[in-house]
């Protein structure tokens, strides 16, 4: 008399009809199973997709009048790490099953994401195995009599790629397993291009574009690529190239360029120029004007330099500024007839 009822139910119903076990066995090498002649077989077909967990519900019912010591085991020709067994409540190893009680065991299958991309999948003359077969054994012992039994369920596991193109065909064709795999060939060829068009804006933004595309974007705005700049700085400068061109030769343009390189704040909220982290002072004076000039205050007698300015930088951390590169920026941005002085103040770092 059978004391235990076993039923397998897939939690996700397959969209396509899978080939029969007999037909599949012609193309798949099977691992032989030693089944007892008095076992009660129940079959179940499950389609699993890489990166998508698939669950199978194993429902058990104790039909007898004695408590049972249960142990669930699964074996087959698939990698053992794909499957994990969870009971309700979660228990490890053998557990006691009360008379006339019911319980559920969840079999969770998780196929690796790179199943179709790994080296074994592209080996010539060795087709990738997609159909797997296994048996679920429930070993139980009756308390009091110590009689041992086993109930077994058959499980067919089909690994398939998820195809987005199935939604574009009539429902009748979705039920054919071959059509889904056939459409996947075209999807792998066309989908990368479609995805690129969907996010084309990110390829045209220097902040998100691939590094290989930066020289093209820089050429697009006539910005020279300088290897002295870090990759992050090059992205900022290419994005700001048009604005830098607009203000080239002005105090605002020079301050913006130095800000993009040094990360020093612009301090637009400060009124006094001498209080800013990027201070650009223009040396101005009325010169020697009779009747309107005060010697020693606003007059210059000899040695005066017209169109002269002073750049003072106040770094916030050590080694924040490369003085040689700053001088290259100033020489590039200032008008040719202007002269300048550069002063980089020592940064003060408070020790904690």
JOCORZI-V457803 format. One record per pair of residues at least 24 apart in sequence whose C-alpha atoms are under 6 Angstrom apart, sorted by the first residue. I is the first residue (numbers start at 1). J is the second residue. D is the distance in whole Angstrom. If there is no record, write none. Layout:
# JOCORZI-V457803
I	J	D
I	J	D
This chain:
# JOCORZI-V457803
3	63	5
3	64	5
4	61	6
4	62	5
4	63	6
5	60	6
5	61	5
6	59	6
6	60	5
7	58	6
7	59	5
8	57	6
8	58	5
9	56	6
9	57	5
10	56	4
11	55	6
11	56	6
14	47	6
15	175	6
16	174	6
16	175	4
16	176	5
16	177	5
17	175	5
17	176	6
17	177	6
18	177	6
31	77	6
39	151	5
41	152	6
41	153	5
42	153	5
42	154	6
43	154	5
43	155	6
44	155	5
45	156	5
46	157	5
47	158	5
47	159	6
48	159	5
49	159	6
49	160	5
49	161	6
50	111	5
50	112	6
50	113	5
51	112	6
51	113	5
53	109	6
53	110	5
54	108	6
54	109	5
55	107	6
55	108	4
56	106	6
56	107	5
57	105	6
57	106	5
58	104	6
58	105	5
59	104	5
60	102	6
60	103	5
61	101	6
61	102	4
62	99	5
62	100	5
62	101	6
63	100	5
64	99	6
65	99	5
66	99	5
67	97	6
67	98	5
67	99	5
67	143	6
68	96	6
68	97	5
68	140	6
68	141	5
68	142	5
68	143	6
69	95	5
69	96	5
69	140	5
69	141	5
70	94	5
70	95	5
70	139	6
70	140	4
71	138	6
71	139	5
72	137	6
72	138	5
73	136	6
73	137	5
74	135	6
74	136	4
75	134	6
75	135	6
76	133	6
76	134	4
82	109	5
82	110	5
82	111	6
83	108	6
83	109	5
84	108	5
130	158	6
130	159	5
131	157	6
131	158	5
132	156	6
132	157	5
133	157	6
206	235	5
206	239	6
207	235	5
248	333	6
249	333	5
249	334	5
249	335	5
277	313	6
277	314	5
278	313	5
279	311	6
279	312	5
280	310	6
280	311	5
281	309	5
281	310	5
282	309	4
283	308	6
283	309	6
307	338	5
308	338	6
308	339	5
308	340	5
309	340	5
310	340	5
310	341	5
311	342	5
312	343	5
312	344	6
313	344	5
314	345	5
315	347	5
316	347	6
317	347	6
